[in-house]
Amino acid sequence: MLKFSLGGEVGVGFLRVKNLNKSNAYVVGAADLFRAVTVEDIVRIPPERFGEELERIAYDQLREKYLGRVDPELGLVIAVWKVRVDPIGTIIPGDGATYHKTVADLLTYYPVMHEVVEGEIVDVKKIGIFVNVGPIDAFAHISQIADDRLVFDELRGILQGEETKITFGRGDVVRGRIVNVSLAPPTHIRIGMTLKQPALGKIKEGKK
């Protein structure tokens, strides 16, 4: 059985993120929805790779196994790093490979219900908008974008309010609350959001 634990704060490239759990999660932008997770697993070292660096082989196998996959408890796995391998392996009769206990750190994205996120609109459809929130795009239905009636302008690629004349187009930055999360292993994750609450909505005009 896969074992995992949440660690402390971790730096990933230019982004600093905090590990969260469902009870104390808070969000200021999308970064706080990322988690650093430590997992324990077993890797198989095939005979043809004997002599190679164990960590390199384990990294390749764990990356293939986890990267891009969705787990109900871990969320979406977007990176694997810091792989540690027990140099003493186990041999199974009839199998020329060795099996080694492995510990690795994963970076995952776990959307939290009712949290507020900010993101850029990446697509506009007649039925709503798609907003980039980290490694995936969330969807806001046209009924959840504004209190005004919105009309789709296909030529300009925008949604526009009939009375307020507010527009929503690609490149605009919006703030929304997560109202629906669907995790469908092994690879699908969907987020629904609303912009129709106090302090939510369009916060920055994109370049037209």
Secondary structure, DSSP 8 states (H G I E B T S, - for coil): --EEEE-S-EEETTEEE----TTT---SSSGGGEEEEEEEEEEEE-GGGTTS-HHHHHHHHHHHHHTT-EETTTEEEEEEEEEEE-SS-EE-TT---EEEEEEEEEEEE---TT-EEEEEEEEEETTEEEEEETTEEEEEEGGGT-SS-EEEETTTTEEEETTT--EEETT-EEEEEEEEEEEETTTEEEEEEE--STT-EEEE----
